[in-house]
Amino acid sequence: GEGNFLVYAVVVALFSVAYVSFSGFSAVVRTDELQVTLMFGGFLLLIWYAWGISGSPVEVWNSVPETFRDVSGGQTTQYILVWFFIALWTFVDPSFHQRSAAARNGKTARNGILISILFWIAFDFLTLFSGMYGFLILGAMDNPVMVYPYLANEILPVGIKGLFFITLIATIMSTMDSYLFISGQTLGRDLLKGWLPKADPVFLTRLGILIAALLGILLVIVYPSVIDLWYVIGSVMIPGLLIPVLGVYLPAFRVQKLSAVLILTVASGVSLAWLAAGTLHGDADVTFLGVEPFYPGLLVSFVIFVTDRLRNTSCRAQP
């Protein structure tokens, strides 16, 4: 039930807090090596056993309803474009920049990014076809996000079944560990250090990790679906972060300090307000006046950016 789900979420989060806090980056690296092996191995085993029941992935592809093979997935163009922009999260994510900066050199960082993309494409296909096998074997479900544990419980033998459930935990923790560590550094060294300059940086990082975990648990309570969680956070935060972060690397996107602050606060604030209005007044989604919350914030961000550029151009033109 939901109560048990919350208990499990708290236990897993606090377990990650414990070993990330006291072992640091080395713990994140070592556990990620094991977790990625479990992720791929577990889903390959699930597809292997499902293959013996429902046939090859090609047969499964031809057996599922036409709507399953629709590129849009039954979603509107506006909704799909929001997810395209949410994919730009990578460029505003501190972990992307910190991991790249920690690489031996630029070539190593580039190759690591390309290899990671290939691995995620492969993993997406594994989860996609596992879901299709689940539909054919289990039928339509009221809660489709539970298709993986239900399918594993239905077709996997004892032992392999337990390994797959560990796989699901590894999939969650591989992301959680990295984000907890980055969030702890950001909160502790960048934010709390300014308020507590004499405090031990290691203590502040550990405190930041704990705060990040508690905030994560709160978000899980409000948005149990990871899809909804990514959508909400991305729709609110990315409009305010995209242009300022791009400006760090691309001169064409650089703005004055005041404009950057306005983009960070006003653009994200508009998206948050639009999200709240859609949540309160929407029928079955978070759109307000038929518009996803991402777009008003992005529009405000773009208007502030253009205004800043025009002002700078005008100042340079004056004698």
Secondary structure, 3 states (H helix, E strand, C coil): CHHHHHHHHHHHHHHHHHHHHHHHHHHHHHHHHHHHHHHHHHHHHHHHHHHHHHCCHHHHHHHCCHHHHCCCCCCCHHHHHHHHHHCCHHHHCHHHHHHHHHCCCHHHHHHHHHHHHHHHHHHHHHHHHHHHHHHHHHCCCCCHHHHHHHHHHHHCCCCHHHHHHHHHHHHHHHHHHHHHHHHHHHHHHHHHHHHCCCCCHHHHHHHHHHHHHHHHHHHHHHCCCHHHHHHHHHHHHHHHHHHHHHHHHCHHHCCCHHHHHHHHHHHHHHHHHHHHHHHHHCCCCCCECCECCHHHHHHHHHHHHHHHHHHHHHHHHCC
